[in-house]
């Protein structure tokens, strides 16, 4: 509502992404806080899925459908980067990383527009400036549609370990449960 009408592209990279590039009613992520982008994302995703029901469906797995993520773009922090994004996912989160599936979707979008070529590096920044280096390894087809095979380079740190203990003797739900 505050932004007005927006144009967007939808691309798949493991999830369906609505990609919102800077335009008249959205000047880019560098002019917005994460909390504002979260607020707008919830509305944008809902409106897209209401206006395009069953429109975005994976051609080989019909359970993968609808726009689930919003990828907002804007000016890079580092001049050597190719692009910057804020990826909204879940109910109220912005990814701290450039997001692997988001980077894949962004490369698919740029390839479809002729703005990124096979074997060309795509340095993608997150909202906080962390980076992935993406590359289109090759173009292919999937169910008759043009697709890409992406690769992503980045780094990760181990921040903790988790031990889960299962008590088989007296816990009737030790191995989980299913509600159908």
N, C-alpha and C positions, 0 to 999 in steps of 0.2 A: 504493500500500500504506500509506504513512504517513498519507495523507489520509482513507482510508476511502472509503465510497460517495459519489459526486458526481452531481448532476443537471446537465444541460446542455441547451442549445438548439443546433440546427444551422441556420445561415443561410448563404446564398450571396451573395457580393459580388465575384465574380471568382475566388474559391476557396471551397471548403466549409470553414466555420469551426465548431468546437465552441466555444460561448460559455459560459463558466463564471462565473456571478454569485456573489457572496457567499452563503454558506449555512452550515449547521451544521458541515460538515467543511472549509470554506474561508472564512476570514474576510475575504478581499479582498487584492489585490496589495500594499497598503500594509504588510502584515505578513510579506512574503516577499522574499527576495533574488532577483535575476534568475537566479542559478545554481540555486536551488531550483525556480523555475518551469520552467526548462529541463528539469531532471531529471524533474519531474512530467509535463510536457508530452509527453515521449517515451513515457512509459508510458500516459498517457490516450489519446493518438492511436492507439497500437497496439491498445489494448483496444477502443476504439470501432470501429475498422475490422475487428477480429476478430469482434466481436459483431454488427456490422451490415454484412456483406459485400454489396457491390453495392446498398446501400440508398440511398446519396447519389450520384445520377447526374444530370448536367445534362440537362434534357429535350430539348435541341436538339443536344447534342454528347456522345455516350456516352464519349468519351475523357476528359472532365472528370468525375472521380468520386472518391469517398472523401474523408474529412476529411483535409485537408493542413495546416491551421493550427489552433492553439488560441488563443483570445482570452480571457484572464483579466481580470476587471473588479474595480474597487474604488473607494475614496474618492478624489475629485479632490484635487489639490494646491491649485488655484485654485477658490475658492467659486463663481466665475462660470462654471465649466465644467460641462457636462452629464454628463460621465462620463470615466472614466480606464480605460486598458487596458494590458496587456502582451501583445503578439502574438508567439507562438512560430511560427517557420517553419523550413523546412529540417531539418537534423539537430540543430543546437544554437545557435540564435540567437533573440534577442529584438529586435524592431524598435525602433530609436531614435525613429521617428516614430509617430504614432497609426495609421499604415498606411491607405492609401487603400481597398484592398479590404476591410480589416478594419472601417473606418469605415462602408463601404457595407453590409457584412453586419450590423453592429450596428444601423444605422438600419432595415434590413429586419426584424430581430428586434423592435425597439421598435415599429415600425409595426404588425407582426402582432399585438402584444400591446395595441395601442391606446395606447401610451405616447409616441408621436411622430407628429405630424400633418404633412401635406403643407405645404410652405413654412415650416416651423418650423426655426429654426437648431438644430444639434446641435454643441456645442463639445466636441471629443473630445481628451483628453490622452493622451500616451504614458506609458510607464513613467517616463521622465525628465522629463516635464512639457511637452514640445513639443506644439503644438496644430494641429489641422485644424478647419475649420468645415464641417460637412456640412449638406446640406439635401435633403429629398425633393422633387424637382421635380414629380413626379406619380406616381400609382399606375397600374399597367397590368396586363396579363396576359401570361404566357409559357407556351405549351403548356397553356393552361387553368388555370394556377396564378397566384395573385396575386403581383405583383412590384412593385418600385419603380424609378424612374429617379432615381438620386442625383446630386448635384453635390458637389464637394469643393473648398475653398479652403485654400491653405497657402502656404508659401514654400520656396524651394530656393536653395542656393548652389553655385557651380561651385568644386570643389576641385582640379580638375586636368584635363589634356588627355592623350589617348593617341594615339599615331601607330602604326599597324600597317603594316608594309612587307611586300609580297608579292614574292618573287623568282620570276617566271615561268620563268626560263631553266633552272634546274637543280633546282628543288624539286618533286618529284612530288606533294607534298601541299600546294602553295601555296594552293589554294582549299578545303582541308579534305578529309575523306574520310567515307565512310558505311559503317557496319557493320550489316548486316541480319540 
